[in-house]
Amino acid sequence: MTAFELFGLLLAAHALADYPLQGDFLARAKNRDAPIPGVPWWQALTAHVLIHAGFVGVLTGSAALAVAEAVCHFAIDDAKCRGRIGFNTDQALHVVCKLVWVAAVAAGVSA
């Protein structure tokens, strides 16, 4: 697979994971400043992040990049939920992460 193809698949997986697979429940429950009563915000955010990390791990073949995605996605979404960044910045940062994962694969990261 070419780097361009991998990038395209990572973007498609991101769109799938951030919209239909997140749903209204996770989108609302992951917000630490306004969580759904009785639902720990960190559990909802972690569930959402693991969906993204799973896609990155499968598409890149790298557990290390899956972990990197999980850490970055958690931090970015938490910042968005807390009002520190807006929606467009959130999405731009996610795309930058995908570019970094493609560069890492091209450089031979495989663990």
C-alpha angles and dihedrals in degrees: 000000000000123000089248091054092048091050091050092050092047090052092048091049090048092053091048094047096042097048122022096019093047097050128177095292097059092037090058100032096053093065109102092195094054108017125171106264111261094014115102106231092217092057091053093046091047091051090051092046093050091056089056093043091051092055092048092048094049095044097044098033088227126121089190091059090046089056091046089052091050093051095044095043091050092051095044096047093044090052090050093048091050092052095247093121132019131239095266093050089048092054093043091053091050090053091049089053090053090052090052091050090051090050090049092052090048088052091053104260105159110148 
